[in-house]
């Protein structure tokens, strides 16, 4: 008799513990998002990636369609090669473009994909040529100041 | 002058040698525990008893502390994040803090003081009342019959307790920020889900709890087995269990965090 009540309590404990692990995995974590195995890889070349990090999301129209898998510098062109893995459920036309955007004012940076009009879709290993780099604040301010200076000197 | 100096040096030397000796003894002890753990898997009710002792009896303190830690995290996080207009991110904050750090560490500290100290006391008193020697006289191996079921019971309970702690904490954070303060429930969960990663956060947290469970249980059992067979010796051993396992958990946490969460 003693044995069975004890077994019951241990059973409740183990069930609660394993249940808690499942809650953590399914409700708290994102186990259901893009799977690592199925997807295709494309490489996007950027002049400047700003603060983009590996594992940053790739979004199209706000929907997460993939992840950044790797970032490297091409020492011939001195442009950044960003390897993107895109879920195989989302085919993109060959002339799609990628840009580096920021979520919110202080948010993290992500890659935005805009679909093009080509009839052929991107395949594994393709390169995206049309890209827009991250906005680097110093450069924007620099351009603004140059513009202002040019305006004032023209007005004189 | 010279006498006190050499005396001090001798003391340091003795302490060091003693510490190294105990380290070796602990390693040999753990080797024996692991080698003779076959019986605890064959006679499963031995392990069920220890799961009850280490796990079920620790449930109340784990659930209540988890809830309160979550309540505090939610409240503090909300007050700070509100200033930056991102109160919804409180779900992410609570979940990441609990899953990565607080869940494993606080659960391990509670486990050390609730179950670890009890294991040390039980084993120490078994030794001082010569129950362990009596078993050996009857050709019952105390390692197989008593110590390794205790180890496996503690080892298996710890990840489950920490998971329950984290879930209760997240529930506490939900309770205070969504139900009481009125943060949007959808944003709370969706921000949490988009920022907590299964592999990087949850699995790493579970790995931490497994390491902590092994460390705390091993320390508790060794201190109990190694305790001088007197009332005072057992009481010192219990104190040492709590202190050593707290230090071990915090130090291991630093090492594991350095491995897991730095870099990319």
Interface residues (C-beta under 8 A of the other chain):
Chain A: X3 X6 X7 X9 X10 X12 X13 X14 X16 X17 X18 X20 X21 X23 X24 X25 X27 X28 X29 X30 X31 X53 X54 X55 X64 X106
Chain B: X45 X48 X49 X51 X52 X55 X56 X59 X84 X95 X99 X157 X159 X160 X161 X163 X164 X166 X167 X170 X189 X192 X193 X194 X196 X197 X198 X201 X202 X205 X206 X264
